[in-house]
Amino acid sequence: MKSTIFKFTILIAAFGITITACQRWSAAPPEWTSAEITLLQTLWLSSLPELSPDASNAVADNPRAASFGRQLFFDTRLSANGAISCATCHQQERRFTDGLQKAQAIGTTARHTPSIAGSAYSPWQFWDGRRDSQWSQALAPLEDKNEHATNRAQVVSLITQDGTYRSQYESLFGPLPDEKEPDPFLLNVAFANIGKSIAAFERTIMPTASRFDEYVQALVDADAEQQRKLFSDDEVWGLRLFIGEANCMQCHNGPLFTNHEFHNTGVISFPGDVPDKARVSGVQEVLANEFNCKGPYSDDPELRCDELDFARTGPDLIGAFKTPSLRNLENTAPFMHKGQLATIADVLQHYNEAPDSMIGHNEAKPLGLGSRELSQLESFLGTLAAPVTGCDSHATR
């Protein structure tokens, strides 16, 4: 009898806590404190610093190189079958993703297409960070058998034989290598320069201010009326959860909502695939890559490369993937490194449960949030939707 009463008391206590939580998250949200507003400003797009120069790419901020790179980005001739371009998988209307679980080009790739909007701010490219610059990243798909399936000699040959491309290339970099007696080093220099031009274009692809950023501006201006117009109560509560109990800012921090780091969060493997080793393999690949920022094709005479000098290695990185930006989530489903989760609601439920990892160790801990709280979090994430800049003209050939 005493045991039954004890169990009943525990149930009442638990029920009381649940009721309190429900009341808390359904009531009108409290006013933001000055400390909270200061924290929110760290997520504000207006706090994004000016993009630092890329010392490894001498044409990174050259408008002529960006124009040349834009043309290359949309050119399907940079593929073995003449049908695949960078834009095949990085589609502007999908915020430079493709809507597929795994990218589909000449073949099916190993992972989901990540957005390139704002990626110039990241020291690492790809889900596993196997490249350390946008220009070295741009080269990898060209020679991947499942993507463009071409090779550096064919790519450089296209530039050489196309009069318009040749003129643009040589105005930026000087003479192309001799096709009849190609020098391997000069061929690689030319190939790297093509990647640097594509990167110059990609550096212009950036997120723009979202409704969230307008809301932070209203907070800074102490404009209560504008705050009410911009955010519903559920969106405010979702933001409070984001910076608080949901623990999202542990990884999704800064104006791009990413720490550009690698984490194992226990995402289940793609059906039929063995668990992905992720960063533990990616860091080995980037350190060995001939086009990394300490290699002979970098334009930095001092070969400064802090990200490689201080790159984390070791078994803790097994199953760890790069934290994606949460900006511009609209039209970018499905989610995760192989598109395993179809909706934002699925993603939030995954983090709420934080299951054991199939490989390595899940860093996340169960959140224990209720359905209302998860819905509010999703509502807030919807306020991060906004267009991207950099693609006002689609130069195709």
Buried (B, 14 or more C-beta within 10 A) or exposed (E): EEEEEEEEEEEEEEEEEEEEBEEEBEEEBEEBEEEBBEBBBEBBBEEBEEBEEBBBBBBBBBEEBBBBBBBBBBBBBBBBEEEBBBBBBBBBEBBBBBBBBBBBBBEEBBBBBBBBBBBBBBBBBBBBBBBBBBBBBBBBBBBBEBBBBBEBBBBBBBBBEBEEBBEBBEEBBEEBBEEEEBEEEBBBBBBBBBBBBBBBBBBBBBBEBBBBBBBBBBBBEEBEEBBEEBBBBBBBBBBBBBBEBBBBBEBBBBBBBBBBBBBBBBBBBBEEEEBBBBBBBBBBBBBEBEBBBBBEBBBBEEBBBEBBEEBEEEEBBBBBBBBBBBBBBBEBBBBBBBBBBEEBBBBBBBBBEBBEBBBBEBBBEEBEBBEBBBBBBBBBBBBBBBBBEBBEEEBEE
